[in-house]
Amino acid sequence: MNSYLILVIVISISASFAYINHRFLKMPFVIGLFFQSTLLSLIILSSKFWANSYFHQIKTLVENVDISKYILEYMLGYLLFAGSMHTDWTDIKKQIKPITIFAVFGTITSTAIIGEAFYALCSLFGFQINLIYCLLFGALISPTDPIAVLGILTKANVPKKIEATIVGESLFNDGVGVVIFIALLETLISGEQFQFSHFGILFIQEGVGGIIFGLAAGYFLHKILSSIDHYETEVLLTLAFVMLGYSLCLYLHISGALAMVIMGLFVGNYNHDKAMSDITIDYVDKFWELIDVVLNAVLFVIISFVLVMIDFKTSYFFIAIITVLIVLISRIIIVLLPKLLLPKIVNFNKKDTKLIIWGGLRGGLSIALVLSLPNGEPKNILLIATYVCVVFSILVQGLTIAKLAKQ
């Protein structure tokens, strides 16, 4: 099956899910599509028992498509730019200190906590997995996913202060998590021991390099947009900068995720009304809002096919259920610890703290990262655990965060 036909199928399913959600389910867009994609996953898995030949055809097709590459290299840049461009920097700036603490300290601490706990859990079930795999799991599941957060929290009537904190954290901590993940993955593939010096160099190269690139590209794009007033050209320019900028980041081995977040914040907030006319702002905003909606729909349909790649064992599922508790406990620790140690900086009341803890949603980025691991039983266990954590995060936390905000 060629790539174009695959795209036709994915878009058609995405459109169908969007229609069903809007017409009948009436859930928030992200939750509705993920709910339907989860049902599709179960149907595909069950087809092994009532349509075995079709199941194996789907499995072969999915195994021959590099899903992780499509998400991380082709989709992520557009999603992050679109999300950050529509984020109000004024609100984020007010909470920049706790955002930085959660995004950097929180992600690193959570990686260690989840990694060690997951290692002990797997040993308890009789799986002797290398510790580095468990730390890789900690790195990929610790960041709150900006795609899920932006799609759910902004429509959940969460107080502005808390929304800004969670959204800001989600926009930046994925870059930190990806840097940690890459450093650990390189160590795993090379067979060498983990070295903090190597990690530090990679962290600076990926993280700081991505931020600098994003600032430079954002400023350059701002100056170009300021020099003309032609909305068709300006929409095309924003698209070109995202495509070229993200590709350059991949080539230079710097964080394209952070670069697109910074560039999006810059374009969407820095002298926004001076760089573009009202009609241009309207077209640019609507274009990227549409890109965001379409790619979100496609992302969740793609995710629904990943479980077909795994040969299930009952113990995998039990490990995954307990892992949800581990991830939640880790989230509680990384939110409460800074609050206790730095009460003047991390200044949230009891209700706000609960919202920040419960609003730490995981999403498609975690699944894309786990799919990039080398094939084998460790990857199978990590993939099931990741998928269940994401299902719980979006369908349970996502559906209840608005109710929690009203209490």
Secondary structure, DSSP 4 states (H G I P E B T S, - for coil): --HHHHHHHHHHHHHHHHHHIIIII---HHHHHHHHHHHHHHHHHHHHHH-HHHHHHHHHHHHTS-HHHIIIIIIHHHHHHHHHHTS-HHHHHHTHHHHHIIIIIIHHHHHHHHHHHHHHHHHHTT----HHHHHHHHHHHSSPPHHHHHHHGGGTT--HHHHHHHHHHHHHHHHHHHHHHHHHHHHHHHTPPP-HHHHHHHHIIIIIHHHHHHHHHHHHHHHHHHT---HHHHHHHHHHHHHHHHHHHHHHTS-HHHHHHHHHHHHHHTTHHHHS-HHHHHHHHHHHHHHHHHHHHHHHHHHTTGGGG----HHHHHHHHHHHHHHHHHHHHHHHHHHHH-TTTS---HHHHHHHHHT----HHHHHHHHTSPSSHHHHHHHHHHHHHHHIIIIIIHHHHHHHHH-
